[in-house]
Amino acid sequence: MPVSRPTSWSKQSHDSVAEFGPRRRKVILGTCCMSLLIVSLDNTVLNVALPSMQRELHTTVAGLQWTLDAYTLVIASLLMLAGSTADRIGRRRVFKTGLVIFTLGSLLCSLAPTLETLVAFRAIQAIGGSMLNPVALSIVTNTFTDPRERARAIGIWGGVVGISMAAGPLIGGLLVETVSWRAIFLINLPIGLAAFLLTWRYVPESRAAKPRRPDPFGQLLVMITLGALTYSIIEAPTAGWTSPLILTFLGLAVCALTGLLLYEPRRAEPLIDLRFFRSAPFSGATVIAVCAFSALGGFLFMNTLYLQNVRDLSALDAGLHILPIAALAFVCAPLSGRLVGSYGARVPLLIAGTALAASGLLFAAFEAETRLWSLFTGYVLFGIGFGMVNAPITNTAVAGMPLAQSGVAAAVASTSRQIGQTLGVAVIGAVLAAGAASPTERGMIDEAGFVAASRPAWWIITGLGLGVLVVGAVTSGQWARGTARRNAARLEPASVPGSPDTGN
């Protein structure tokens, strides 16, 4: 098949896409994973730079939370819109647009003179990022049409998530120590450019046979719900939970969520098809993603501040201390993918939930951070748990769903991850700010009281790990698989499982 004119691929059927040789499919998978790498890495690479940014930009704990949550919040708000838009106008087209916007946003972030401009540029970054992950995953699922091959490809995809998310603190620490915190944004430029060129050259165009119509009102309700809730959690320690401002935003979030639940089922083609959640594995994957990524967001945020502000470590040393998380995620993520491909999601989910809960418990009940060996053990356990959890989340979210809506289904899974990380940073940061507030500097953390104030936060992380364990056990058995089969029949009764999309 000629490759000299990539624009002609938009005229090919998906069957011809599926007939690409193993080498071409690997190139497509690698290109999609490159976009995933920069988006996922940007979620965590910023963590170890927070103390440096706090000193240079003169910001409070709430300001640090916003540098993280402005990114994850915008991505979470727009992922489903991006997925459905890509299904409608072309996945390759949206993917390339996302790469351009994300790379430009990264350049702007590296030049930001103030906290306010940095937060704004992070939002621009996130607009581009929202067009990458769900669209890339949809490209992968429509390129690898054999169920076993697809499961392994998604396992590699999940492995990149685990590796990039966990390795972020180490890479960030190295860049902050040797260059500047601004360099953590500059590394996105060459990767983004390379991914764009590979996409233009090798990735075929594809669309859903019956894409969904736009749902602007539903999209607005999603943005209001997530934005109002996140603002309330982050600003409550400063303003007070009973202040009129916080109560207003909490009420706004509740009203928007209620409106979303009432409005979406009335649409023939909703932004969020609530029927997806009749599948126990799909619902479980959503809940597990929120729990696991809440734990990750809170874990990294809390440990970064502890290692650098309490133990007075440099950014590089802090990244090296967290290296066990990256190393174990590197080992366990591909192993989890193989387990999912061979045995299903149950085993890796049970391992992930047990390891995450054990890590949180070690810190919550035994003050693991006060001894080097126990600190190391806690990091190892967390790395195992996080490395194991991504592949089953991704595979379960898209398995059994109509391929024609794979962009939307993938977007729900990605949105759950971003919501989880947003809430993890917001909640853990709020707990720390409330329990370790400096008596002299408003919005700052009293380092002397940090360890005691972190106990409730560690119990929250322990509970999130138990959530992964319990939900994973309940939604990965025979009963759960039966609900997925019945739901797939209701969603697309005339379809044949595994039938491809159109490439036109």
C-alpha positions as CSV (number, residue, x, y, z in Angstrom):
1,M,0.0,0.0,0.0
2,P,1.6,3.4,-1.0
3,V,2.4,5.8,1.8
4,S,3.5,8.8,-0.1
5,R,0.1,10.6,0.0
6,P,-1.3,10.4,3.5
7,T,-4.3,12.6,2.6
8,S,-5.7,9.8,0.4
9,W,-6.2,7.6,3.5
10,S,-9.3,9.4,4.4
11,K,-10.9,7.8,1.4
12,Q,-10.1,4.3,2.5
13,S,-12.4,2.0,4.4
14,H,-11.6,0.9,7.8
15,D,-11.2,-2.6,6.4
16,S,-8.1,-1.4,4.6
17,V,-6.9,0.2,7.8
18,A,-7.2,-3.1,9.5
19,E,-5.1,-4.7,6.7
20,F,-2.1,-2.6,7.5
21,G,0.9,-4.8,8.3
22,P,2.3,-5.3,11.8
23,R,4.9,-2.6,11.2
24,R,2.4,0.0,10.2
25,R,0.2,-0.8,13.1
26,K,3.1,-0.5,15.5
27,V,4.0,2.9,14.0
28,I,0.4,4.1,14.5
29,L,0.4,2.8,18.1
30,G,3.8,4.4,18.8
31,T,2.6,7.8,17.4
32,C,-0.5,7.7,19.6
33,C,1.5,6.7,22.6
34,M,3.8,9.8,22.0
35,S,0.8,12.1,22.4
36,L,-0.2,10.2,25.5
37,L,3.3,10.5,26.9
38,I,3.4,14.3,26.8
39,V,-0.2,14.8,28.1
40,S,0.2,12.3,30.9
41,L,3.7,13.4,31.8
42,D,2.5,17.0,32.1
43,N,0.0,15.9,34.7
44,T,2.8,14.9,37.1
45,V,6.1,16.4,35.9
46,L,5.0,19.7,37.4
47,N,4.7,18.3,41.0
48,V,8.4,18.4,41.9
49,A,8.6,21.9,40.5
50,L,6.0,23.3,42.8
51,P,8.3,24.5,45.6
52,S,10.5,26.3,43.0
53,M,7.5,27.9,41.4
54,Q,6.1,28.9,44.8
55,R,9.3,30.8,45.5
56,E,9.6,32.4,42.1
57,L,6.0,33.3,41.6
58,H,5.2,34.0,45.3
59,T,2.1,31.9,45.5
60,T,0.1,30.0,48.2
61,V,-0.9,26.4,48.5
62,A,-4.1,27.2,46.7
63,G,-2.1,28.8,43.9
64,L,-0.1,25.6,43.5
65,Q,-3.2,23.6,43.4
66,W,-4.5,25.7,40.5
67,T,-1.4,25.2,38.4
68,L,-2.2,21.5,38.5
69,D,-6.0,21.6,38.5
70,A,-6.4,24.2,35.7
71,Y,-4.8,21.6,33.4
72,T,-6.7,18.5,34.6
73,L,-10.0,20.4,35.0
74,V,-10.1,21.8,31.5
75,I,-9.1,18.4,30.0
76,A,-11.8,16.7,32.0
77,S,-14.4,19.2,30.9
78,L,-13.6,18.9,27.2
79,L,-12.6,15.3,26.7
80,M,-16.1,14.0,25.8
81,L,-16.6,16.9,23.4
82,A,-13.3,16.1,21.7
83,G,-14.1,12.4,21.4
84,S,-17.5,12.9,19.9
85,T,-16.2,15.7,17.6
86,A,-13.4,13.4,16.3
87,D,-15.9,10.6,15.6
88,R,-17.9,13.1,13.6
89,I,-15.3,15.2,11.6
90,G,-12.3,12.9,11.6
91,R,-10.0,11.5,14.3
92,R,-6.8,12.3,12.5
93,R,-7.8,15.9,11.9
94,V,-8.7,16.5,15.5
95,F,-5.6,14.7,16.7
96,K,-3.3,16.9,14.6
97,T,-5.1,20.1,15.8
98,G,-4.7,19.0,19.4
99,L,-0.9,18.4,18.9
100,V,-0.5,22.0,17.6
101,I,-2.5,23.6,20.4
102,F,-0.8,21.6,23.1
103,T,2.7,22.3,21.8
104,L,1.9,26.0,21.5
105,G,0.4,26.1,25.1
106,S,3.6,24.4,26.4
107,L,5.7,27.1,24.8
108,L,3.6,29.8,26.4
109,C,3.8,28.1,29.8
110,S,7.6,28.2,29.7
111,L,7.4,31.9,29.2
112,A,4.8,32.7,31.8
113,P,5.8,35.7,34.0
114,T,3.1,35.4,36.7
115,L,1.0,32.7,38.4
116,E,-2.1,34.1,36.7
117,T,-0.6,33.8,33.2
118,L,0.7,30.4,34.0
119,V,-2.7,29.1,35.0
120,A,-4.2,30.6,31.8
121,F,-1.5,29.0,29.6
122,R,-2.0,25.7,31.3
123,A,-5.7,25.9,30.3
124,I,-4.6,26.5,26.7
125,Q,-2.4,23.4,27.0
126,A,-5.3,21.4,28.3
127,I,-7.5,22.4,25.4
128,G,-5.0,20.7,23.1
129,G,-4.5,17.8,25.5
130,S,-8.3,17.1,25.5
131,M,-8.0,16.4,21.7
132,L,-5.2,13.9,22.1
133,N,-5.8,11.0,24.6
134,P,-9.4,9.9,23.7
135,V,-8.9,10.4,20.0
136,A,-5.6,8.5,20.0
137,L,-7.2,5.7,21.9
138,S,-10.0,5.6,19.4
139,I,-7.5,5.4,16.6
140,V,-5.8,2.5,18.4
141,T,-9.0,0.6,18.9
142,N,-10.0,1.0,15.3
143,T,-6.5,0.0,14.0
144,F,-6.3,-3.2,16.1
145,T,-9.6,-4.9,15.3
146,D,-8.6,-8.4,16.6
147,P,-9.8,-8.5,20.2
148,R,-6.7,-10.2,21.5
149,E,-4.4,-7.9,19.6
150,R,-6.4,-4.9,20.7
151,A,-6.2,-5.9,24.3
152,R,-2.4,-6.1,24.0
153,A,-2.2,-2.8,22.2
154,I,-4.3,-1.2,24.9
155,G,-2.1,-2.8,27.5
156,I,0.9,-1.0,25.9
157,W,-1.2,2.2,25.9
158,G,-2.0,1.7,29.6
159,G,1.6,1.0,30.3
160,V,2.6,4.4,28.8
161,V,0.0,6.1,31.1
162,G,1.5,4.4,34.1
163,I,5.1,5.0,33.2
164,S,4.7,8.6,32.2
165,M,2.5,9.5,35.2
166,A,4.9,7.9,37.7
167,A,8.2,9.0,36.0
168,G,7.1,12.6,35.9
169,P,8.5,13.6,39.3
170,L,12.0,12.1,38.4
171,I,12.1,13.9,35.0
172,G,10.7,17.1,36.6
173,G,13.3,17.0,39.4
174,L,16.2,16.6,36.9
175,L,15.0,19.5,34.8
176,V,14.3,21.8,37.7
177,E,17.7,21.0,39.3
178,T,19.8,21.4,36.1
179,V,17.8,24.0,34.1
180,S,14.7,25.6,35.5
181,W,11.1,24.7,36.2
182,R,10.3,26.3,32.9
183,A,12.2,23.5,31.1
184,I,9.5,21.0,32.1
185,F,7.3,22.6,29.5
186,L,10.0,22.9,26.8
187,I,10.5,19.1,26.6
188,N,7.0,18.9,25.0
189,L,8.0,20.8,22.0
190,P,10.2,18.3,20.2
191,I,7.9,15.4,21.1
192,G,4.9,17.3,20.0
193,L,6.5,18.1,16.6
194,A,7.6,14.6,16.1
195,A,4.2,13.2,16.8
196,F,2.6,15.7,14.4
197,L,4.9,14.7,11.6
198,L,4.3,11.0,12.2
199,T,0.6,11.6,12.3
200,W,0.6,13.5,9.0
201,R,2.7,10.7,7.4
202,Y,1.3,7.5,8.8
203,V,-2.0,7.8,10.7
204,P,-5.1,7.2,8.5
205,E,-8.2,9.2,8.8
206,S,-11.3,7.5,10.3
207,R,-14.8,8.6,11.4
208,A,-17.7,6.9,13.1
209,A,-20.3,5.5,10.8
210,K,-23.0,7.2,12.9
211,P,-21.4,10.0,14.9
212,R,-23.3,11.8,17.6
213,R,-24.7,15.3,17.2
214,P,-23.2,18.2,19.2
215,D,-24.6,18.7,22.7
216,P,-23.5,22.3,23.7
217,F,-25.9,22.5,26.7
218,G,-24.7,19.2,28.1
219,Q,-21.1,20.3,27.6
220,L,-21.8,23.5,29.5
221,L,-23.3,21.6,32.4
222,V,-20.3,19.3,32.6
223,M,-18.0,22.4,32.7
224,I,-20.0,24.1,35.4
225,T,-20.2,21.0,37.5
226,L,-16.5,20.3,37.5
227,G,-15.4,23.9,37.7
228,A,-17.7,24.9,40.6
229,L,-16.9,21.7,42.6
230,T,-13.1,22.1,42.2
231,Y,-13.2,25.8,43.0
232,S,-15.2,25.1,46.2
233,I,-12.7,22.4,47.4
234,I,-9.6,24.4,46.7
235,E,-10.8,27.8,48.1
236,A,-12.7,26.4,51.1
237,P,-9.7,26.3,53.5
238,T,-9.1,30.0,52.9
239,A,-12.7,31.3,52.6
240,G,-14.3,28.8,55.0
241,W,-16.7,25.9,54.2
242,T,-19.7,27.9,55.4
243,S,-18.8,31.2,53.6
244,P,-21.5,32.4,51.1
245,L,-19.0,32.2,48.3
246,I,-18.2,28.5,48.9
247,L,-21.9,27.5,49.5
248,T,-22.9,29.3,46.3
249,F,-20.4,27.4,44.2
250,L,-21.3,24.1,45.9
251,G,-24.9,24.7,45.2
252,L,-24.1,25.6,41.6
253,A,-22.2,22.3,41.2
254,V,-25.2,20.3,42.6
255,C,-27.7,22.1,40.4
256,A,-25.5,21.6,37.3
257,L,-25.0,17.9,38.0
258,T,-28.8,17.4,38.6
259,G,-29.6,19.2,35.4
260,L,-27.1,17.0,33.5
261,L,-28.6,13.8,34.9
262,L,-32.1,15.0,33.9
263,Y,-31.3,16.5,30.6
264,E,-29.0,13.9,29.0
265,P,-31.4,10.9,29.0
266,R,-33.9,13.1,27.1
267,R,-31.6,13.6,24.1
268,A,-31.5,11.0,21.3
269,E,-27.7,11.5,21.0
270,P,-26.4,12.8,24.4
271,L,-22.9,14.0,25.2
272,I,-22.8,11.4,27.9
273,D,-24.8,8.3,27.1
274,L,-25.9,7.3,30.5
275,R,-26.9,3.8,29.1
276,F,-23.1,3.0,29.0
277,F,-23.2,2.9,32.8
278,R,-25.7,-0.1,32.8
279,S,-22.6,-2.1,32.0
280,A,-21.1,-3.0,35.4
281,P,-17.5,-3.3,34.0
282,F,-17.8,0.1,32.3
283,S,-19.2,1.7,35.5
284,G,-16.6,0.0,37.5
285,A,-13.8,1.2,35.3
286,T,-15.1,4.7,35.7
287,V,-15.2,4.5,39.5
288,I,-11.8,2.8,39.6
289,A,-10.2,5.5,37.4
290,V,-11.5,8.2,39.7
291,C,-10.3,6.4,42.8
292,A,-6.8,5.4,41.5
293,F,-6.1,8.8,40.0
294,S,-7.4,10.7,43.0
295,A,-4.9,8.6,45.0
296,L,-2.1,9.5,42.5
297,G,-2.8,13.2,42.5
298,G,-3.0,13.4,46.2
299,F,0.0,11.1,46.8
300,L,2.4,13.1,44.5
301,F,1.2,16.5,45.7
302,M,1.6,15.6,49.3
303,N,5.0,13.9,48.9
304,T,6.5,16.7,46.8
305,L,5.7,19.2,49.5
306,Y,6.9,16.9,52.3
307,L,10.2,15.9,50.7
308,Q,11.2,19.5,49.7
309,N,9.6,21.6,52.3
310,V,9.9,19.4,55.4
311,R,13.0,17.3,54.6
312,D,14.6,20.1,52.6
313,L,15.6,17.9,49.7
314,S,16.4,19.4,46.3
315,A,14.0,18.9,43.4
316,L,16.3,16.2,41.9
317,D,16.7,14.4,45.2
318,A,12.9,14.5,45.7
319,G,12.5,12.9,42.3
320,L,15.0,10.3,43.1
321,H,13.2,9.4,46.3
322,I,10.0,8.8,44.3
323,L,11.9,6.7,41.7
324,P,10.5,3.4,43.1
325,I,7.1,4.5,41.9
326,A,8.4,5.0,38.4
327,A,10.4,1.8,38.4
328,L,7.6,-0.4,39.6
329,A,5.1,1.2,37.3
330,F,7.5,0.5,34.4
331,V,7.7,-3.1,35.4
332,C,4.0,-3.7,36.3
333,A,2.3,-1.7,33.5
334,P,3.2,-4.0,30.6
335,L,2.7,-7.0,32.9
336,S,-0.8,-5.8,33.7
337,G,-1.5,-5.4,29.9
338,R,-0.4,-9.0,29.3
339,L,-2.6,-10.2,32.3
340,V,-5.6,-8.4,30.9
341,G,-5.0,-9.8,27.4
342,S,-4.7,-13.4,28.7
343,Y,-6.9,-13.6,31.8
344,G,-9.1,-10.4,31.9
345,A,-9.1,-7.4,34.2
346,R,-9.9,-9.1,37.6
347,V,-6.4,-10.2,38.7
348,P,-4.6,-6.9,38.0
349,L,-7.4,-4.9,39.6
350,L,-7.2,-7.0,42.8
351,I,-3.4,-6.6,42.9
352,A,-3.7,-2.8,42.2
353,G,-6.3,-2.2,44.9
354,T,-4.5,-4.2,47.5
355,A,-1.2,-2.5,46.8
356,L,-2.6,1.0,46.8
357,A,-4.5,0.5,50.1
358,A,-1.5,-1.1,51.7
359,S,0.7,1.9,50.7
360,G,-1.8,4.4,52.1
361,L,-2.2,2.4,55.3
362,L,1.6,2.3,55.8
363,F,1.7,6.1,55.9
364,A,-1.6,6.6,57.7
365,A,-1.2,4.1,60.6
366,F,2.6,3.7,60.8
367,E,4.1,7.1,59.8
368,A,6.1,5.5,57.0
369,E,7.6,8.9,56.0
370,T,9.6,9.1,59.3
371,R,11.8,6.1,58.4
372,L,13.7,5.6,55.1
373,W,12.9,1.9,54.7
374,S,9.2,2.3,55.4
375,L,9.1,5.3,53.1
376,F,10.7,3.2,50.3
377,T,8.3,0.4,51.0
378,G,5.3,2.7,50.7
379,Y,6.6,4.0,47.4
380,V,7.2,0.5,46.1
381,L,3.6,-0.6,47.0
382,F,2.1,2.5,45.4
383,G,4.2,1.9,42.2
384,I,2.9,-1.7,42.0
385,G,-0.7,-0.6,42.5
386,F,-0.6,2.3,40.0
387,G,1.3,0.2,37.4
388,M,-1.3,-2.5,37.6
389,V,-4.5,-0.4,37.4
390,N,-4.3,1.4,34.1
391,A,-4.5,-1.4,31.5
392,P,-7.7,-2.9,33.0
393,I,-9.3,0.5,33.3
394,T,-8.7,1.3,29.6
395,N,-9.6,-2.2,28.3
396,T,-12.7,-2.5,30.3
397,A,-13.9,1.0,29.3
398,V,-13.9,0.2,25.6
399,A,-14.6,-3.6,25.6
400,G,-18.1,-4.4,24.7
401,M,-18.9,-0.9,23.5
402,P,-19.9,-0.2,19.9
403,L,-16.8,0.7,17.9
404,A,-18.9,3.5,16.2
405,Q,-18.9,5.3,19.6
406,S,-15.3,4.3,20.6
407,G,-14.3,8.0,20.8
408,V,-17.0,8.8,23.3
409,A,-16.4,5.6,25.4
410,A,-12.6,6.3,25.5
411,A,-13.3,9.9,26.4
412,V,-15.4,8.8,29.5
413,A,-12.5,6.7,30.7
414,S,-10.0,9.5,30.1
415,T,-12.4,12.0,31.7
416,S,-12.6,9.8,34.8
417,R,-8.8,9.8,35.1
418,Q,-8.7,13.6,34.9
419,I,-11.6,14.1,37.3
420,G,-9.9,11.8,39.8
421,Q,-6.6,13.7,39.6
422,T,-8.3,17.0,39.8
423,L,-10.2,16.0,42.9
424,G,-7.2,14.3,44.5
425,V,-5.1,17.4,44.3
426,A,-8.0,19.6,45.5
427,V,-9.1,17.4,48.4
428,I,-5.6,16.5,49.7
429,G,-4.4,20.1,49.3
430,A,-7.5,21.3,51.2
431,V,-6.8,18.8,54.0
432,L,-3.2,19.8,54.3
433,A,-4.0,23.6,54.1
434,A,-6.6,23.2,56.8
435,G,-4.5,21.0,59.1
436,A,-1.1,22.6,58.7
437,A,-2.0,26.2,58.0
438,S,0.7,28.6,59.0
439,P,-0.3,30.9,61.9
440,T,1.6,33.8,60.4
441,E,1.3,33.4,56.6
442,R,-2.2,33.0,55.2
443,G,-2.5,30.2,52.6
444,M,1.0,28.7,53.5
445,I,1.8,25.4,55.2
446,D,3.4,25.2,58.6
447,E,6.2,22.7,58.0
448,A,6.3,21.8,61.7
449,G,2.7,20.5,61.6
450,F,2.9,18.9,58.2
451,V,3.3,15.2,59.3
452,A,0.4,15.4,61.8
453,A,-1.8,17.2,59.3
454,S,-1.1,14.6,56.6
455,R,-2.6,11.7,58.6
456,P,-6.2,12.3,57.5
457,A,-5.0,12.7,53.9
458,W,-3.3,9.3,54.1
459,W,-6.4,7.7,55.4
460,I,-8.3,9.1,52.4
461,I,-5.7,7.5,50.1
462,T,-6.1,4.2,51.9
463,G,-9.8,4.4,51.4
464,L,-9.3,5.1,47.7
465,G,-7.2,2.0,47.4
466,L,-9.9,-0.1,49.1
467,G,-12.3,1.4,46.6
468,V,-10.3,0.1,43.7
469,L,-10.1,-3.3,45.4
470,V,-13.8,-3.7,46.2
471,V,-15.2,-2.2,43.0
472,G,-12.6,-4.2,40.9
473,A,-13.8,-7.4,42.6
474,V,-17.5,-6.7,42.1
475,T,-17.3,-5.5,38.5
476,S,-14.9,-8.1,36.9
477,G,-16.8,-11.3,37.6
478,Q,-19.3,-13.4,35.5
479,W,-22.3,-11.3,36.6
480,A,-20.6,-8.1,35.5
481,R,-19.6,-9.5,32.1
482,G,-23.2,-10.5,31.6
483,T,-24.4,-6.9,32.2
484,A,-21.8,-5.8,29.6
485,R,-23.1,-8.2,27.0
486,R,-26.7,-7.3,27.6
487,N,-25.9,-3.6,27.5
488,A,-24.0,-3.9,24.2
489,A,-27.0,-5.6,22.6
490,R,-29.3,-2.7,23.8
491,L,-26.9,-0.1,22.5
492,E,-26.4,-1.5,19.1
493,P,-28.7,-4.5,18.6
494,A,-28.0,-4.8,14.8
495,S,-24.2,-4.7,15.1
496,V,-21.7,-7.5,15.1
497,P,-19.2,-7.3,17.9
498,G,-15.9,-6.0,16.6
499,S,-17.4,-4.5,13.4
500,P,-15.3,-1.7,12.3
501,D,-16.0,2.0,11.7
502,T,-15.9,3.6,8.4
503,G,-12.7,5.2,7.2
504,N,-14.5,7.8,5.2
